[in-house]
Amino acid sequence: GSGIVVARMVTTPLKRAAHAAERMAAGDLTSRVAVSGADELARVGESFNDMARSLEQKVDDLTALSHLQQRFVSEVSHELRTPLTTIRMASSVLDAQRSELPGELQRTVELLAAQVERFEVLLTDLLEISRFDAGAAELEAHREDVNALVLRALEDVRPLAEARGCVLDVRLAGGDVKAVVDARRIDRVLRNLLTNAIEHGAGDPV
């Protein structure tokens, strides 16, 4: 009889601790162990509760930081819109008169236009990220020609490749390649990959 009582005294708190741990693993950070007495098992329960409280606080702190970061990204992205519009207008005025400028300046104006366009793409990316973080982004998937998407992304990065003296070696898949994708986002992924390859490829062909 006494052996069974002792076994129960040990196994019941352990079962409670195991259930509390399972709840926590499943995402319930408010999970705690009911602690009674002052023996080793009670100390284990107290340690678990200390750990759970600490973890809950850290998650709360990270969530608050994440919300703050989202707001910062969103606000900065919107703030940059106005100066970028002004720069883009000035760039397009210069671009319209490019043929009348000396050769060296023509190239500078061309690079400026390419970089302004790139800045605009980065800003759109930032706004998109803040929409994703806020849970407000929507997928716009349609049947697309994959080769056409690749060619479009290549044309976007061509000025940068030329400026870096980098050759773009294009080998498209043969035949009709179609896929249901969000063209805008696939274009962004391709441009990011190509831009990184060009900028970090030390002039090697991409």
Backbone hydrogen bonds, N-H to C=O, Kabsch-Sander energy under -0.5 kcal/mol:
donor,donor_aa,acceptor,acceptor_aa,energy
5,V,1,G,-1.9
6,V,2,S,-2.5
7,A,3,G,-2.5
8,R,4,I,-2.4
9,M,5,V,-2.2
10,V,6,V,-1.6
11,T,7,A,-3.3
12,T,8,R,-2.4
14,L,10,V,-1.5
15,K,11,T,-2.8
16,R,12,T,-2.4
17,A,13,P,-2.6
18,A,14,L,-2.7
19,H,15,K,-2.7
20,A,16,R,-2.4
21,A,17,A,-2.4
22,E,18,A,-2.4
23,R,19,H,-2.5
24,M,20,A,-2.2
25,A,21,A,-2.7
26,A,22,E,-1.7
27,G,24,M,-1.8
28,D,23,R,-2.6
29,L,27,G,-1.3
31,S,28,D,-1.4
35,V,33,V,-0.6
43,R,39,D,-1.9
44,V,40,E,-2.2
45,G,41,L,-2.3
46,E,42,A,-2.5
47,S,43,R,-2.5
48,F,44,V,-2.5
49,N,45,G,-2.3
50,D,46,E,-2.5
51,M,47,S,-2.6
52,A,48,F,-2.8
53,R,49,N,-2.6
54,S,50,D,-2.5
55,L,51,M,-2.7
56,E,52,A,-2.6
57,Q,53,R,-2.3
58,K,54,S,-2.3
59,V,55,L,-2.5
60,D,56,E,-2.2
61,D,57,Q,-2.6
62,L,58,K,-2.7
63,T,59,V,-2.5
64,A,60,D,-2.4
65,L,61,D,-2.3
66,S,62,L,-2.6
67,H,63,T,-2.4
68,L,64,A,-2.1
69,Q,65,L,-2.5
70,Q,66,S,-2.6
71,R,67,H,-2.3
72,F,68,L,-2.3
73,V,69,Q,-2.8
74,S,70,Q,-2.4
75,E,71,R,-2.8
76,V,72,F,-2.9
77,S,73,V,-2.3
78,H,74,S,-2.0
79,E,75,E,-2.5
80,L,76,V,-2.1
81,R,77,S,-0.7
81,R,78,H,-0.7
82,T,78,H,-0.6
84,L,80,L,-1.9
85,T,81,R,-2.1
86,T,82,T,-1.9
87,I,83,P,-2.5
88,R,84,L,-2.7
89,M,85,T,-2.1
90,A,86,T,-2.2
91,S,87,I,-2.5
92,S,88,R,-2.4
93,V,89,M,-1.8
94,L,90,A,-2.1
95,D,91,S,-2.5
96,A,92,S,-1.9
97,Q,93,V,-1.0
97,Q,94,L,-0.6
98,R,95,D,-1.2
100,E,97,Q,-1.3
101,L,98,R,-1.7
105,L,102,P,-0.5
106,Q,102,P,-2.3
107,R,103,G,-1.7
108,T,104,E,-1.5
109,V,105,L,-2.8
110,E,106,Q,-2.1
111,L,107,R,-2.4
112,L,108,T,-2.6
113,A,109,V,-2.4
114,A,110,E,-2.0
115,Q,111,L,-2.6
116,V,112,L,-2.6
117,E,113,A,-2.1
118,R,114,A,-1.9
119,F,115,Q,-2.6
120,E,116,V,-2.1
121,V,117,E,-1.9
122,L,118,R,-2.5
123,L,119,F,-2.4
124,T,120,E,-2.3
125,D,121,V,-2.3
126,L,122,L,-2.2
127,L,123,L,-2.3
128,E,124,T,-2.3
129,I,125,D,-2.6
130,S,126,L,-2.3
131,R,127,L,-1.8
132,F,128,E,-2.4
133,D,129,I,-2.8
134,A,130,S,-1.6
135,G,132,F,-1.4
136,A,131,R,-3.1
137,A,131,R,-0.7
141,A,139,L,-0.5
142,H,181,V,-2.8
144,E,142,H,-0.5
144,E,179,A,-3.0
146,V,144,E,-0.8
146,V,177,V,-2.5
147,N,177,V,-0.5
149,L,145,D,-1.7
150,V,146,V,-2.2
151,L,147,N,-2.5
152,R,148,A,-2.2
153,A,149,L,-2.1
154,L,150,V,-2.2
155,E,151,L,-2.2
156,D,152,R,-1.6
157,V,153,A,-1.5
158,R,154,L,-1.1
161,A,157,V,-2.4
162,E,158,R,-2.8
163,A,159,P,-2.2
164,R,160,L,-1.6
165,G,162,E,-1.2
166,C,161,A,-3.3
169,D,167,V,-0.8
170,V,168,L,-0.9
171,R,169,D,-0.5
177,V,175,G,-0.8
178,K,176,D,-0.7
179,A,144,E,-1.9
181,V,142,H,-2.5
181,V,179,A,-0.9
183,A,181,V,-1.0
185,R,182,D,-0.6
186,I,182,D,-2.4
187,D,183,A,-2.6
188,R,184,R,-1.6
189,V,185,R,-2.4
190,L,186,I,-2.8
191,R,187,D,-2.6
192,N,188,R,-2.4
193,L,189,V,-2.4
194,L,190,L,-2.8
195,T,191,R,-3.0
196,N,192,N,-2.3
197,A,193,L,-2.2
198,I,194,L,-2.7
199,E,195,T,-2.8
200,H,196,N,-2.1
201,G,197,A,-0.7
203,G,198,I,-0.5
204,D,201,G,-2.3
206,V,167,V,-2.9
